């Protein structure tokens, strides 16, 4: 083989590598890279902070108050002013948002875990009995009758302990304990702490395949599943006869997104079509993209339900994000996509 042939083949190889890199870069540009945080609309910020930082050991890391046309277009609600506080537990973060303007509805008193507006965050603990005792000390409202240990009849979840409860405004939260060999290995390194971080946010869905396709298009991909049933699961969710198809999903980094499809009982109520960001059932799953305009255009072509009018430039640097937009998934859950 002469020098010219070697040079030509090397040049062709470099072109192929470059094309592959550009294709991979383009693919990632049109997806999210991290599920960054979970946002929760609260009724009263002082009361919410007292719960999340005194009953639960979240750390406050930022606070900001905003109003103006950019935020109205971002949230899809006219005439709003809101206070936003960022909290951290372990490596994960949540955002509490208190809308200071009038409006916003309470969580329905008869809200149940199989309603499609259901969403929670799963807080990992190293010792369920100690964590539950702390909640009891502060009078936290039960959803579960008590912490439940999932049995051998659910192999994918055997030995996991969990407990559902509510914050002062009625939002569902979960404590979860992973035995050795279950969950992310990092949860086995407690460093003497009881409350470790956030494993995932769970959402009620109507169709697993539909939700998998939607979230995979965002870059949040299927990682595993479990079919949960039995008396322990029923008492965990506080839904008699509960039988669920549960799917775990992850982006490249960050908090997991768990799908909860109730196989029984059917008939959970749909997400309200007129739900707004200032309603108390409002959760936001906040994701990061490296090229938000490309992802926005891709989702527009796919006729995704948009909340925001466009990609919104955020005018102040202390907001945590430079620009972003909101969409809804097939069941109405709100997803915020941002650039840092």
Secondary structure by P-SEA (a helix, b strand, c coil): ccaaaaaaaaaaaaaaaaaaaaaaaaaaaaccccccbbbbbbccaaaaaaaaccccccccccccccccaaaaaaaccccccbbbbbbbccccbbbbbbbccccccccccccccccccbbbbbbbbccaaaaaaaaaaaccccccccbbbbcccccccccccccccccccbbbbbbbbbccccccccccccccccbbbbcbbbbbbccaaaaaaaaaaaccccccccccccaaaaaaccccbbbbbbbbbbccccbbbbbbbcccccccccccccccccccccccbbbbbccaaaaaaaaaaacccccccccccccccccccccccccccccbbbbbbbcc
